[in-house]
Amino acid sequence: MQDIIKREIIIKASKQRIYAAIATAEQVVLWFPDTIEGEYSVGNQPIFGFGQSCRNQLYIVDAKPHEYFAYRWVPGEQDFIGDVRNVPNTLVEFRIDEQSAGCCKVTLIETGFAGLPAELIKTAHEQNSGGWDYMLDRLIKYFEAA
């Protein structure tokens, strides 16, 4: 059983610019969810909107400017609106490490699949594994276009 998804990408940009793209609502909607409803900051539970029909509430766990951003959400669901902390969820973490001047490694780690209901584990892991490949490619393209 897979409990973790881990991806590493290299982006030609400063830690500050990458962090802003991940941790500010105005920029994250340019490569990840289509919309964000609510306050996108630690301790809050904004809603990511994907397309016309999918909405997923999350809980922002932690933010360390220019280095780390993390939230909890319910994977494998088409829609989840509610308090993420009260249901089985996964932890999504972004870590930003400077490799050289103007170039950083971004590590995405999603953990907690083993704690999901048994009937969702495999599907949720597969969906999010492919989903992160797609979304991180969009993040790279976001910076290439800048």
Order of alpha helices (4+ residues) and beta strands (2+ residues): beta-alpha-alpha-beta-beta-beta-beta-beta-beta-alpha
